[in-house]
């Protein structure tokens, strides 16, 4: 029987894994679902369409804090064959796991309205036999993860990954660890992470309309956005605030720099508003960058030195 378009409804006493293994392709998770019924990871790796949907991140939870090794959700696609049957995960809270969600070999996977608090990284696009590009994340929030909020591994080939309104807040690693040509971040925020708010190690990445504040809490020299080899990087129309409103493990009153680039050519840092940086908003080393239209609302210098 189908319910509201689902193949199966998961409620009290039901198992997500058993339901998927039984052939369901569109699974709905109600608030009665008990996370302890399943063992983790939940493995979704068959060569067929798949979607799992909860009643909302504040209602439907999968996983639990006791899971510290391995992911809660483990999605493994089949390379090019996954194009027209890309996995969809939405309206869920994912608790525990290292990472909370791992995606491999599954181009064009979609995550929407998902909250993650993990024992390791929150969401990881990880390396396997095939590249994993074109992942789209809509309002995915990584809070208080023990690793990075979002981690794109270089060897996964995570090109054209897109973040729309995603949040990385108070994670113990980097907020957004970005890689892959034409990966983009539109809106969202990187706040209060212990590592950099955003770390860029690939050419042709763009970050626009983001709120970036108070990162680098465990860095000896805290910066918000760090890039190396970030050729063609665009950082535009963002708000940068170097305040440190929570406990930090360095000796500075404020974050020291908003954007810190090494060995990066043809970067564009434009039309950003910034304030409260101990050294300056921007510093570049062996870097060529266009700085246009940036505005300080206090006396923070635009460029270091």
Backbone torsions as a table, in degrees:
resi	resn	phi	psi	omega
1	UNK	NA	140.5	177.9
2	UNK	-102.5	140.9	-179.2
3	UNK	-121.5	115.7	175.4
4	UNK	51.9	36.9	178.8
5	UNK	89.1	-6.3	179.0
6	UNK	-87.0	149.7	168.9
7	UNK	-72.2	-32.9	-175.7
8	UNK	-152.8	147.1	174.9
9	UNK	-111.8	129.5	179.5
10	UNK	-99.4	123.0	179.8
11	UNK	-135.8	-162.9	-176.0
12	UNK	-53.2	127.7	177.2
13	UNK	84.3	-6.8	-177.8
14	UNK	-88.5	154.5	178.7
15	UNK	-110.5	126.5	175.9
16	UNK	-64.8	-46.7	-176.6
17	UNK	-62.3	-44.8	-179.9
18	UNK	-64.6	-35.5	179.4
19	UNK	-68.1	-43.8	176.5
20	UNK	-63.3	-46.5	-179.2
21	UNK	-62.8	-23.1	178.2
22	UNK	-81.4	-1.4	173.7
23	UNK	111.9	-1.9	-179.9
24	UNK	-66.8	139.8	179.4
25	UNK	-111.3	-21.9	-179.9
26	UNK	-131.6	104.0	-171.4
27	UNK	-110.4	128.3	174.9
28	UNK	-104.4	133.8	-177.2
29	UNK	-112.1	116.5	178.9
30	UNK	-87.8	170.0	-176.7
31	UNK	-70.6	-11.1	177.2
32	UNK	-80.9	-8.9	-179.1
33	UNK	-60.1	136.2	180.0
34	UNK	-106.4	111.4	-176.0
35	UNK	-57.0	-27.3	-178.9
36	UNK	-71.9	-11.8	178.5
37	UNK	-65.0	-36.4	-177.2
38	UNK	-94.6	152.1	166.5
39	UNK	-94.8	156.0	-175.0
40	UNK	-121.1	146.9	12.1
41	UNK	-80.7	156.7	164.6
42	UNK	-79.6	118.7	-172.5
43	UNK	-104.6	119.5	177.6
44	UNK	-117.9	95.6	-171.4
45	UNK	-137.1	9.2	-179.8
46	UNK	-81.5	154.9	-176.1
47	UNK	-85.7	70.5	179.6
48	UNK	-157.8	162.5	179.3
49	UNK	-60.3	152.4	-179.3
50	UNK	-155.9	136.0	171.7
51	UNK	-146.8	139.3	173.4
52	UNK	-128.6	133.6	-172.3
53	UNK	-140.9	129.7	175.2
54	UNK	-96.9	-172.0	178.7
55	UNK	-92.0	4.9	-178.6
56	UNK	132.8	149.4	-176.5
57	UNK	-59.6	-29.2	178.4
58	UNK	-82.7	-0.7	-174.8
59	UNK	-118.7	-50.9	-172.0
60	UNK	-104.8	112.6	179.8
61	UNK	-112.2	138.6	169.1
62	UNK	-124.3	148.3	-175.6
63	UNK	82.4	173.0	176.1
64	UNK	-156.3	165.8	-170.4
65	UNK	-63.6	-22.3	-177.6
66	UNK	-72.9	-13.1	179.4
67	UNK	-85.3	106.5	-175.5
68	UNK	-111.0	-16.3	-179.3
69	UNK	-121.3	136.0	-179.3
70	UNK	78.0	159.7	-177.3
71	UNK	-75.8	161.9	168.1
72	UNK	-80.3	-48.1	178.8
73	UNK	-115.4	122.4	-177.4
74	UNK	-122.7	103.5	-178.0
75	UNK	-102.9	120.4	176.6
76	UNK	-126.1	114.1	179.6
77	UNK	-90.9	-163.5	-175.4
78	UNK	-132.1	44.3	176.2
79	UNK	62.0	-131.8	-174.3
80	UNK	-59.9	-29.4	-178.7
81	UNK	-68.2	-13.1	-178.7
82	UNK	-85.7	-9.4	-174.5
83	UNK	-50.2	-53.0	-172.5
84	UNK	-89.1	2.0	179.9
85	UNK	-136.6	41.7	-175.5
86	UNK	-61.9	136.0	179.8
87	UNK	-63.1	147.8	178.1
88	UNK	-129.2	129.8	178.5
89	UNK	-130.2	124.8	-176.5
90	UNK	-154.4	156.3	172.9
91	UNK	59.6	46.1	-178.2
92	UNK	-134.9	154.9	166.2
93	UNK	-107.6	127.5	-178.8
94	UNK	-112.7	120.7	-175.0
95	UNK	-119.8	129.9	178.1
96	UNK	88.9	-175.5	177.9
97	UNK	88.5	156.0	177.8
98	UNK	-143.5	88.0	3.7
99	UNK	-82.2	176.5	174.6
100	UNK	-67.4	-47.5	177.4
101	UNK	-128.5	127.4	175.7
102	UNK	-119.3	130.6	-178.6
103	UNK	-121.7	126.8	-179.9
104	UNK	-137.8	140.9	172.1
105	UNK	55.1	26.9	-173.9
106	UNK	-128.1	74.7	-179.8
107	UNK	-56.5	141.7	174.2
108	UNK	69.1	21.4	170.0
109	UNK	-59.0	145.6	-178.7
110	UNK	-122.6	128.3	172.5
111	UNK	-118.9	133.1	-176.4
112	UNK	-144.4	133.5	177.7
113	UNK	52.1	54.7	179.5
114	UNK	-121.1	131.0	174.5
115	UNK	-107.6	135.4	-176.8
116	UNK	-129.3	129.1	168.6
117	UNK	-129.2	106.4	-167.6
118	UNK	-117.7	161.0	175.8
119	UNK	-79.6	-12.4	174.8
120	UNK	-133.3	-135.8	174.3
121	UNK	-65.3	152.4	178.9
122	UNK	-74.9	-65.0	178.1
123	UNK	-125.2	127.7	-179.6
124	UNK	-125.7	128.4	167.6
125	UNK	-97.0	110.1	-164.9
126	UNK	-113.2	158.6	-177.3
127	UNK	-77.0	144.1	174.0
128	UNK	-158.5	-147.0	-172.5
129	UNK	-74.5	-25.9	-177.8
130	UNK	-127.9	155.7	174.9
131	UNK	-65.1	156.2	-177.2
132	UNK	-131.0	81.2	-175.0
133	UNK	-112.1	167.6	176.1
134	UNK	76.8	14.3	176.3
135	UNK	-63.7	136.2	177.8
136	UNK	-117.7	130.3	-179.6
137	UNK	-124.7	121.5	-178.1
138	UNK	-117.0	119.2	179.1
139	UNK	48.3	49.1	172.4
140	UNK	-96.4	129.0	-174.0
141	UNK	-121.1	126.7	177.4
142	UNK	-112.2	112.3	-176.7
143	UNK	-118.3	131.6	169.5
144	UNK	54.9	33.7	174.5
145	UNK	-75.2	149.8	-178.3
146	UNK	-79.8	-9.3	174.0
147	UNK	-119.7	-144.1	175.1
148	UNK	-71.4	153.7	171.8
149	UNK	-68.7	-54.2	178.4
150	UNK	-131.3	132.4	-176.7
151	UNK	-132.8	117.8	174.7
152	UNK	-105.5	115.6	-177.3
153	UNK	-82.7	135.6	-178.7
154	UNK	-53.8	-46.1	-175.3
155	UNK	-73.2	-6.7	175.5
156	UNK	-80.4	-11.3	-175.9
157	UNK	59.6	52.4	-171.8
158	UNK	-83.6	45.9	-176.6
159	UNK	-66.1	148.5	175.8
160	UNK	60.0	27.6	169.5
161	UNK	-69.6	139.0	-175.9
162	UNK	-127.4	126.9	175.5
163	UNK	-109.6	123.6	178.4
164	UNK	-119.5	111.3	176.4
165	UNK	61.1	35.8	-179.2
166	UNK	-93.4	151.2	-175.0
167	UNK	-123.2	134.8	171.5
168	UNK	-125.3	110.0	-169.4
169	UNK	-132.1	125.1	171.9
170	UNK	58.2	35.0	174.1
171	UNK	-83.7	152.9	-174.8
172	UNK	-82.6	-6.7	172.6
173	UNK	-112.1	-144.7	175.8
174	UNK	-78.3	149.5	176.4
175	UNK	-69.2	-63.5	177.9
176	UNK	-122.2	113.9	175.0
177	UNK	-100.8	100.9	-168.5
178	UNK	-99.8	141.2	176.7
179	UNK	-152.2	166.0	177.1
180	UNK	97.2	134.6	178.6
181	UNK	-61.0	133.7	178.1
182	UNK	61.6	26.8	164.8
183	UNK	-68.4	140.8	-175.9
184	UNK	-139.1	150.8	176.9
185	UNK	-128.1	116.3	-179.5
186	UNK	-117.2	116.4	-177.7
187	UNK	70.8	-165.6	-179.2
188	UNK	80.9	-170.8	-175.5
189	UNK	-150.6	153.7	170.6
190	UNK	-128.3	109.3	-173.3
191	UNK	-135.7	136.9	165.7
192	UNK	61.4	23.5	176.8
193	UNK	-77.8	150.2	-176.5
194	UNK	-73.1	-32.9	171.9
195	UNK	-92.9	-162.7	176.2
196	UNK	-59.5	151.5	173.5
197	UNK	-66.3	-42.5	179.1
198	UNK	-138.3	133.6	178.4
199	UNK	-123.5	123.1	-174.9
200	UNK	-120.0	124.6	-179.8
201	UNK	-130.5	22.4	-177.2
202	UNK	-138.6	150.6	174.2
203	UNK	-68.6	161.8	167.2
204	UNK	63.0	42.0	176.1
205	UNK	-105.8	144.3	178.9
206	UNK	-127.4	140.3	179.7
207	UNK	-131.9	118.2	-175.1
208	UNK	-137.6	145.2	172.0
209	UNK	58.8	32.4	-178.4
210	UNK	-99.6	157.3	174.7
211	UNK	-106.9	119.4	-171.5
212	UNK	-129.5	120.0	-169.9
213	UNK	-153.7	134.3	163.2
214	UNK	65.3	32.8	-178.3
215	UNK	-91.9	177.7	-179.1
216	UNK	74.5	31.1	-172.7
217	UNK	-64.8	-26.5	177.4
218	UNK	-109.8	11.6	177.4
219	UNK	-88.3	140.6	176.8
220	UNK	-61.9	-36.9	177.5
221	UNK	-126.4	92.7	-170.3
222	UNK	-73.8	133.0	171.6
223	UNK	-133.7	156.5	-178.6
224	UNK	-81.2	-53.0	-175.8
225	UNK	-122.9	120.5	179.6
226	UNK	-115.6	134.3	177.5
227	UNK	-137.2	141.8	173.3
228	UNK	-138.7	127.9	-174.5
229	UNK	66.0	27.1	-175.9
230	UNK	-91.4	57.2	-178.0
231	UNK	-63.6	135.9	178.4
232	UNK	74.2	12.0	178.2
233	UNK	-61.1	138.1	171.8
234	UNK	-118.1	127.0	173.2
235	UNK	-126.0	110.4	-170.2
236	UNK	-141.9	144.2	171.0
237	UNK	58.7	34.3	179.6
238	UNK	-104.2	163.9	172.6
239	UNK	-112.9	124.1	179.6
240	UNK	-115.1	128.1	179.4
241	UNK	-133.0	118.0	-174.6
242	UNK	-86.6	15.4	-179.5
243	UNK	-65.3	155.8	177.2
244	UNK	-125.8	78.0	-173.4
245	UNK	-76.8	-10.3	178.2
246	UNK	-121.1	175.5	-179.2
247	UNK	-55.1	137.9	175.8
248	UNK	-127.2	162.1	-178.4
249	UNK	-115.8	29.4	174.7
250	UNK	-128.1	178.0	-173.1
251	UNK	-104.2	22.8	-176.7
252	UNK	-108.7	147.3	177.2
253	UNK	-74.9	-29.3	-178.0
254	UNK	-136.1	164.3	166.7
255	UNK	-58.3	142.9	-172.7
256	UNK	-84.2	-37.1	-179.0
257	UNK	-141.4	149.9	175.4
258	UNK	-82.8	-48.8	-178.7
259	UNK	-128.8	125.4	-177.7
260	UNK	-130.5	109.9	-173.5
261	UNK	-117.5	140.3	174.6
262	UNK	-124.5	136.9	171.6
263	UNK	49.7	48.1	-176.0
264	UNK	-127.9	122.8	-176.9
265	UNK	-107.1	151.9	173.9
266	UNK	56.6	38.4	175.2
267	UNK	-84.2	153.1	178.3
268	UNK	-129.2	118.4	179.1
269	UNK	-121.7	103.2	-167.8
270	UNK	-141.6	148.4	170.7
271	UNK	57.9	35.3	175.3
272	UNK	-99.2	152.7	173.4
273	UNK	-109.7	135.9	-175.3
274	UNK	-145.2	161.8	178.8
275	UNK	-163.5	157.6	165.8
276	UNK	64.5	47.7	173.7
277	UNK	-109.0	135.6	-173.9
278	UNK	-66.4	-35.7	178.1
279	UNK	-103.4	-68.1	-178.5
280	UNK	-167.0	169.4	177.6
281	UNK	-70.5	-41.5	-172.6
282	UNK	-130.1	142.1	169.0
283	UNK	-142.6	138.3	179.1
284	UNK	-131.9	139.2	-179.0
285	UNK	-128.3	119.9	-172.1
286	UNK	50.6	45.9	-171.6
287	UNK	-133.8	141.6	171.6
288	UNK	-117.9	117.9	-175.5
289	UNK	-138.8	143.0	173.7
290	UNK	-93.1	122.3	178.2
291	UNK	-111.9	108.8	-175.2
292	UNK	-135.9	134.5	170.2
293	UNK	70.8	13.6	179.0
294	UNK	-80.9	145.0	-172.2
295	UNK	-134.9	129.5	175.3
296	UNK	-96.5	130.7	177.7
297	UNK	-89.4	0.8	172.1
298	UNK	-135.0	-148.8	-176.9
299	UNK	-102.1	19.0	176.6
300	UNK	-62.7	125.5	177.8
301	UNK	-63.4	151.4	177.2
302	UNK	-70.7	-46.8	-172.2
303	UNK	-124.3	138.8	179.4
304	UNK	-66.1	140.7	176.6
305	UNK	81.8	NA	NA
